[in-house]
């Protein structure tokens, strides 16, 4: 028969065996066991944080009990393990709406938006910066403006991963 060489648990078979179709049978099972490949059983935990500055200060952190509802149209983040510095506001929720997974640098209300809500009564929306949204995760570096009233600008930067 031919010779084989092991390289990171992947079997490389010489050309004689590959022509005979034997190489494929040897290589496929070994690739599935190679280190570094994620198995279907691997679970991702909800994690991440959003750091706010400017008109609101603090960090909203996601933990194991946080809600991270993601879909092809965006994500809703709530039940953070921490809060922002506000005497009157709490119950923070972040909603991201997008038509597709992508990087956004222009924002249109209701189409591609990042919204920070407090108590379902006060809201800030993205007015500039960038956000990248992909399956079950995202990252933002944005300037937010308050909806409905003049207020100091709020800045947010951070990342998140939703459990899968």
Helices and strands as residue ranges (DSSP letters): E 4-7, E 10-13, H 15-20, H 22-33, E 47-54, E 58-62, E 67-71, E 74-78, E 93-97, E 102-104, E 113-118, E 122-134, E 137-146, E 154-161
